[in-house]
Every structure is written in C-alpha cells, then in structure tokens.
Amino acid sequence: MTSKERVKRLIERKDIDKIPLGFYVVDYDIIERVIGRPTYVRNKVKSQIALWEGKRNEVCESYKKDTVEFFKKIDCVDILTFKEAGILPTENYNPPKIEKIDENTLKDENGRIYRISESTNEISCIYNPDKNKIDIDTYTPDMFKFSESDLKEPDQSIFQAPDYLIENFRDEKFIAGTSGGITAFTLIGGMETGLMLYALKPEVIKAVNERNVKIQNFLDKFYIRKGQDGVLLEQDMAGTKGPFISPDIFSKVCFPFLKKRVENIKKYVPYVFLHNCGNNIPLMEMFIEAGIDVYQSLQTNAGMDIEYLTKRFGDRIIFWGGISTEILISGTMEDVRKNIRDLIEKFKKKNLRFIIGPSHSIAYGVKYDNFMTLIEEYEKNAYL
C-alpha cells in the first residue's frame, strides 16, 4: 500500500496496513542534519536575506533539491505539504535595497524595519510606515467592495518548488498543497482592532470575507496544482483557553465563508486539511459542517487530546497529531519512545483512527536524536 493509498483509505474509514505519519513541517536544523549540508529550506532568516541579495534562483534550487532529498531519506512519511518546498517570488523578482542598522536590525528602501531573532530563527517586520493605524469608526463595508480588477492571475514561476515536489512524489505520497487561501477568522488592522470590529462592526468583517472568497475562489484554479491530493488550509483561531471569538459570532460572521471556500476547493480536490492552533473544540462542529476532512495541530497544553477528540468527533473528521512537540524539544529519547508507543497503542487497542504527527511541527530546536528516535519507534510499531 502506498502512502497515498494509506492516507486516502484512512480518511474514508477503510482498512489500512499501517498508521499514517506526517510532520506538517520540518525546520531547517533537522533537515541539515539528515541531508548533511546547509540548506535554505525553512531557514527563515537565511532564505529571506538571500532573496534580498538577489539569490532567488539559488534559494529555489535548495527548496527543490534539499526537500526531495530529505523526504527520500526519511521515506516513512506519508503526507507532504508545501511548507518546505514553498511558493517563492517570481523569477524576475526585483528585491528592495536593504540597509543594515545593526547586527540584528535591517531597514528596506521603503522604510520598513526588520528584526532578526536567532533564538527562534525568525525575521519580523517591527515597523511598517505603510500601515498607519486607522480609527475603528472609519471602517465601513464600502471600503472592501469587490472589483474585477482584484482578480489577477499569478506568475507560474512562483510554483517551481512545489511543482518539483509533486513531480518527484505524486505517484507515492499524499500531497496536501496550496489553494487560493482561507477565509474564516479575518482580522483587520491587527488583533486588537480586528477583535473590536467583530463586536462593534461585524458587517465590515462580512464585507471583507465576501470579497476574499471571490478572489480566493478565482485563485484556486492556479494555486491548486495538478497532482495534489488535497489542500492544506492554515489559520490559528484560538488560544490555549478557547477561540478568540465566541462560537455564536464565528457561526454568523466566519463559518459561512469557510464553508464556501471548502466547497470551491473540493471542485478541484476531494480532501481539505486544516491547520489551526489552540483549543478549537467549541468550533469543531462547524469545521466538520464546513467540510474539513483532517484537522492538524493538537496542542496538548490547549486540551487538544487526540484520544478525546477522536472519540468525540472521529466518525466525521480525522485528527493528525499526538506526538508532543515539547517532548521532542526538551524531553529524552525514552520520553519520545514512550509517547510513540502510547499513541500507537491507542490506535490499535482502543480502535481509534488518526494520523500520527507532532502536536504542531518538527520545530526549530527539536533534538536530532529525539527526531531519529521518533522515526525508529514509529517504523518498529506502526504496522497493523
């Protein structure tokens, strides 16, 4: 049974030979250890600076070759996303001029200021002169009217890395790739202003969502690549205690548009996955009704226990997770072995059906020995 067949059969509640495995995303420190050389893949700081330095094609080649080599060496993985071999700027990308302010601070020609965090491998815009704070009273639905000029076909060169991944794995692996995007928990003007608009001006959020759905539905035919088995949607809608907005507001302002997006995506592929951090249990019924097939990101510190979720919702949606990212970063190899064994035992002895994977991702800082222990223990025990 191929990985592709295995994942499809699990989603369709058919018999399988082995519990499927997927990572959502693997960061560069683990990839470099496996392939034995430096990479731009998931090295957010290094790759962004390289793009600014005009090395777009060099970055693209790394995304393509290094991602394929990694997954050929770690060949037990069943699900691939475009998180490693991601979408890039066009071949004729003209990068902005960058000025170095100090060791960890950069400024571009448009006045945007960026801060580098070595500890998290992140580069973030900390000041953007284009984003002036708008008073909440000035927002109106008319500001977000749809226009045919919003519909723009993307340059096909942005898909070179994802297409290379598909070319190498389309016959074997289950590929959950991109789409035109997600419309659900829309935030305008940042978290604070965005949440206030939900409470005070929900009609503005609805106007934005209506416009976004039309644009994203148009983009699906370009972003859903030939050879994809499904689409991975991504948006965080909750904290550890629960959703950022009430289920009642979500049902009226967000859910109808998420459902429209899933319906359009399923004109191209049969399966839709959702990555969504936090405790989203109060929204799960709406995700199911919207047509989500697989839910990923089961944060243990947010109460997203895979056994509980599978028992409660598993007849209608598949969950993907169960391996503690915190243990992979801070635990011992024996902690990892116990986590994997306990998870596999739940699948086999309690007749639960899910996809094994990290509670979030193989994040920056995961210990290499713990990662390899995960692979070893999974391979030893995952067959049914």
Secondary structure, 3 states (H helix, E strand, C coil): CCHHHHHHHHHCCCCCCECCEECCCECHHHHHHHHCCCCCCCCHHHHHHHHHCCCHHHHHHHHHHHHHHHHHHCCCCCEEECCCCCCCCCCCCCCCCEEEEECCEEEECCCCEEEEECCCCEEEEEECCCCCCCCHHHCCHHHHCCCHHHCCCCCHHHHHHHHHHHHHHCCCCEEEECCCCCCCCCCCCHHHHHHHHHHHCHHHHHHHHHHHHHHHHHHHHHHCCCCCCEEEEECCCECCCCECCCHHHHHHHCHHHHHHHHHHHCCCCCEEEEECCCCCHHHHHHHHHHCCCEEECCCHHHCCCHHHHHHHHCCCCEEEEEECHHHHHHCCHHHHHHHHHHHHHHHHHCCCCEEEEECCCECCCCCHHHHHHHHHHHHHHCEC
